[in-house]
């Protein structure tokens, strides 16, 4: 009976935290902070009417309907498409159809909470799952990107988090039936694949999962059939993306971005290291808890304490996702060229977004530390994270770090980006095209 009571409190804390996230997001009016919002919004609306690409007439018509389109490109065949990775519109178009686009990031955030809760509870026990959910949902970065339904950031971060939690449960639930572990593991891989389709750099998390699974399979009792099933899923995903890029962009490795537009270079690491740590800590303070957890886990392993090897193995996988994504974007030349943060040296919402996909792995590591803290210290640590998130969220949502505030951010070009509507413009969508 006592154990059942713990489970109920555990679940209640997680549900209350997610409900708080939803309330904080839905009670604040929407705003478009960056040109990226305009690009994704146009893609979502076009796809909701059955169009992946647009003719020139349709493109200008949609621009007039929405007020502005940014960061779309013209393909060699003359049609228009967003330069952004294509996955996000496919994930959220069902919500656009029912007029509830703002619920889309929250839906995937709910998936993240389920995955994190299951994985962390299996790893840590008792309230470990609840602490992971609290940490994931409460930072300023999580809140502001869950609020921005026309940006994919919270959605792909949530898919990575859901996948990481599902795979963590799969590897640690050694007493569960093989079929159940295979299915949950497959769902974990599918979630990370969906995140990668949304943001191609999330392939870091997919690579880590593909490396870890065969390495630990025998030790944790994962059968060959499960590994083959997961491998087939990854192979099918890679084939799907390659085919999509070949058909839409004209090459297996082509994207909507112009050649050389997205660059990573070692020369960008120093300026990014100078600026980004401060911004990331303020927007995601659980980073400090996760870093302390990694150090503590390493010390426990060195002393060969009970459970240290298992904790170290899990921490290595999670840290690989975290540091892999951060390491990649520390070499991103665009963020290095943006200079200092917002007014007064604050956090720039357009810079921190590249690092948010690692949030699930960071939350799991931070939950390990919170779970290990004695007496009242877990409450203090969680209260500090929640408080800082509540302070930073409204400032970021007000356009923190964006020149000109909401709707006039970095690279704003206004409408129309390529001149006025062409002759014969009739509006969008064309007659008989849909609602």
N, C-alpha and C positions, 0 to 999 in steps of 0.2 A: 504494500500500500504506500509506503514511504517513497519507493522508487517511482510509482505511478504519479505521485504528487510532484516529484522532481521533473518528470517528463512534461507534465502539464505546465508548470512554471516556465520551463525551458522553451516550450513552444509558444507560450504566451508572450514572452519577452521578444522572441523573433518576430511574431506577428505584429506586436505593438510597434516595433521598430520599423517594419516595412510599411505599416499603416501611417506612421509619422512621415516617412519619406513621401508617400502618396499625397498626404495632406499638404505638406510643404510645397510640393510641385504644382498641384492642381489649384491651389488657392492664389497663385501668383499669375498675373497676366503674362501672356507670351510676348516675345520680342525676337527680332532677328538681329544677331550681333555681328555676323560675318558674311562675306560673300558665299561661303560654303553653305550657309542656311538657304540662300537663294537657289544655289545649284541643286541641292537635294530636294527642296520644296518643288521645284519645277519637274524633277525626275519622278517624284511621287505622284504629282497630279497627272502628268502625262501617262504614266504606267496605269494609273487608276482608270484611264480611258482606253487602255489597251495599246498604248504606244510606247515602245522602248526607245525609238528614235523618232525625230520629227523632220518633216520637210521644212524648207525655209519659210513658207507661208505659215505653217503650223507653229514653228518656233517663234515667229514674231507675234502671232496671235496669242500664244500662251504668255509671252512677255507682257503684252498689253493687258491681258486678263489679270495677271498676278502683280503687275506694277514693275517688276524687274526680274531679269534672269542674269546670273553671273556664272562664269567658269564653265560654260558649255563650249564645245568645239565642233567644227564641221568636218565630217568624215570625207574620205576621198570620193565616195559616191554622192556627195552633196547633202546628205542628211545630217542632222544635228543630234548630239548626245552630250550628256554631262561628262566632264573629264574625270569625275570622281569614280572610285571603285563602285561597281554596279550592284553590289549585294543588298545594301540597305533598303532601297525602294521595294525590292521583292519581299523583304521581311515585314514591312509595315503597310504595304498597300491594302491588306484586308481591313486594317483599322481606318484607312482613308475611305474605303468603300462605305463604312458604317458611320462616318463622320466623327470618329473618335481617335484621331491621330495621336493626341497627347497621351493616350493610354498605352501606346506601343512600347516606349522605353520602360514603362512601369511593368508591363507584362513580362518583358525579358529580364527586368530586374527581379521580378518574382521568381523566375527560373533560377537566377543566380543565387537567390536566398535559399531556395530548396537545395540546390547542389552544395552550397557552402555549409548549410546546416547539417546535411547528411554526412558530408566528408569530414568536417571538423568534429562532429560528435563521435564519429567512428574512431577518429584519430585521438581525440583528447578525452572524450567522455563527458558526462554530466552537462555542464553549461558551455562546453566548447563550441557547439554549433551556434548557440545564441550569441556568444561573444563575436563570432565571425560575422554574423549577420549585422550586428550593431556596428561593428567597425567598417563593414563594406558600405552601409547605407548612410553613414552620418558625416562623412567629410564634405567640405565645401565643393570639391570637384565632383563627387558623386551627385550631390543635390543639383548643381547647376546644369550638368549634362543630362540628368534625368528630366529636368525641366525643359530642355531644348529638344523638342520632338523632331525638328527638321535637321538635326545632327545625329550621326550614327554612334557617337562616342560612348554613351552609356550602354547602348544596345550591344555593341561588339565587346565591350568590357564585361558585360553581364554574361554573354555567351561563353567567353573564355573562363569566367568564374564558375559558371554552371558546369562546364566541361571538366575543369580542374577538380571541383568537388565530387562530381560523379566518378571520375577515375580514381580519386583518393579513396572513396568508399569501396570501389571495385577491388583495388589492390589490398585493402586492409580487412575486408569482410571475408576472411578465409573460411568461415563456417557456413557461408551462404551457398545455395545451390549453384552449380556451374552455369546453368542456363541463365539464371538471374544476373549473375556477375557479368556474363557475356553481353546481355541486353543493356544493362546499365553502362557498361564500358562503351558499347556501341553508341549509346545516346551521348556519352561524354565526347566521343570523337566527332560525332555529327555536330554537336554544339560548337566545338572549336573550328570545325570546317566552315560552318556558317559565319563565324566571326572572321575567318580568313577571307571569305568571299566579300565580306563587308569592308575589311581593311587588310590589304594583302600583307602588310608587315606583321600581322598576327600569326603568320606562318611560323614565327619563332615558337609560339606555344604549341603548334602542331608538330613541329620538329622535335621538341622536348618530349611530347607524349609518345611519338613514334620511336624515340630512342629508349625511353624508360620502360615501355611496355614489354619488349622482349628481354630486356636486361633483368627484370624482376619477376617475370612470368613464372619460372620454375620455382623460385623461392616462395612465392605467395600462392602457388597452386593454380595458376591460370593455364588452362589447357590450350593445345595447339589450335583447336577449332575456333576458340575465341580470338586468338591472335590472327588467324586467317580471315575471320570475319571483319575485324578491325582494319586489317591491311587492305581488304577489298574495298571497304568504305573509303579509305584514304585514296586508293588508286582511282576509284570512280569519281571522287571529288576533283582530283588533279585533271582527269580526262575532261570532266565537265567544264572546268575553268579554262583549260586550253582550247577546247572547242568553242566556248563562248567568245574568248578573245579573238580566235581566228575568224569566226563568222562576223562578229560585230566590228572589231578594230582592224582586221586584216592580217593578223599575225598571232601565233601562239603566245608570244611574249610581249605583245603590244597591249597598250592601255590607252585611256583617253588623254593621258598627259603627253605633251610633246617630248621628243627625245632630249634628254639632258635637263628637263625641268625639275625633276626630283633627283637630288644628288646627296650622297653621303660621302664625307671625306674626313680623314684624320685631323685636318686643320681646323675642323669645326668643334672638336672635342674640348679644347681649352676654353673658348668663349662660352660654350654651353655649360661647362663645369663651373664657370665663374658666376653664371646667372641662374641656372635652373634649380640647383639644390634648395636655395631659399624659397623660390616660388613653389616648389613641389612640397616642401615641408609645411608651408602655410596652408596650402590647399588640400593636402593629404597628410595630416600630422601622424597618422598611424604608421607612416614610413619609419619614424624613429623607434616605435615599438617593434616593428618587424626587424629592423637592423639589430636592436638589442637581442631579439630572439635568436637571430643567426649566431651572434657571438656567444650567447649562453649555451645554445645547442652544441656549438663547437667545443666549449669548455667541458660540457658534460661528456662528450664523446672522448675527449682526451683523458678524462678520469675513468672512462669505461663504466659509467653509472648505469643502473637498470633502465632499460628502455632507450638508452642513448643512441644505439645504432639504428633503431627504427626511426626515431625522431630525426636523426641526421640524414637518413635516406630520403625521407619525405621533404625535409628542409632543402636538400640539394636540388630536388626536382622543382620545388616552388621557387627557389632562388634563381634557378636557371631561366625560368619564365620571366621573372621580375628583372633580373640583370640583363637578360637577352634583349628584352624590349627597350629597357633604359639605355643599354649600351648602343643599340642601333640608333636611337634618336639623339643620343649625345653626339653622334657623328652627322646629324642632319644639318646641312648648310643653311637651310632657310631660317630655322630658329636661331642659329648663331648670328645671322645678319639682322635680327630684329632688335638687338640692343637690350637695354634695361627694361624692366617691367612697366607697369602703369604709373599713373601719377603718384609721386611720393615713393617710387620704388616698390609698388604693390605687385600683386599677382596678376599676370596677364592671361586671361581666359583662352586666348588664341594660341598660347604657347604650351600650356599644361596639358591640353587635350591629347597630345600625342603619347603621353605617358600613362593615361588613364587605363588602357587595356590591361595593365599589370595589376590593377587594383585587387582582383580576386586573390591572386597569389600572395600579395602583400597582406591582405586581411587574414588569410589563414595563418601566416607566420606570426602576425601580431596577436592573433587569438591564442597561439601557443604561449606567448609571454604572459598575456593577461590571465590565462588559466593557471599559470605557475606562480603568479604573484600571491603573497600571503595576505590573509585577513581582509582588510578594507581597501587595500591598494588596487584591486581590479576595478572597484567602483570609481575610485579617483581617476584612474587612467581612462576609463570609458567616458566619464563625465567631462574630462578635459577635451577628448576628441570630439564629443558631441557639441560642446560649447564652442569650440573653435570652428566647427563646421557651420553652426548656426550663425556665427558672426561673419564668416567669409562668404557664405552663400548669397545673401542679398547684394553684397558689393560686386560679386562676380556677375550676378544676374542683371545688375544695372549697367553692365558693360565695362567692368573693371579691366583696366589695361588696354581698352580699345579706343583709339583716337576718335573723338566725336560721339562716343557713347553708343547706345543700342541703335542698330540699323545703319551705322556709318563707320564700320570697322576697317581693319587693314585691307587694302586692296579694293575698296568699294569703287565701283565704276558707274553705278547708276544704270538707268535705262534710257534708250536702248543701247546695248553695247556695240551694235554693228549698224547703226543708222535706223531710220524709220521703217515702218511696215512696207513691204513690197506692194506693187500695184495689184489690185484684185483682192486685197485683204478683206476677209469676211468674218473674222472673229474666230474664237476657239472655245470649244471644239467645233469642227465643221458640222453642218446639218446632218442629222442621222447618225452622228458619231457616238452618242451616248449621253448620259445625264450630265 
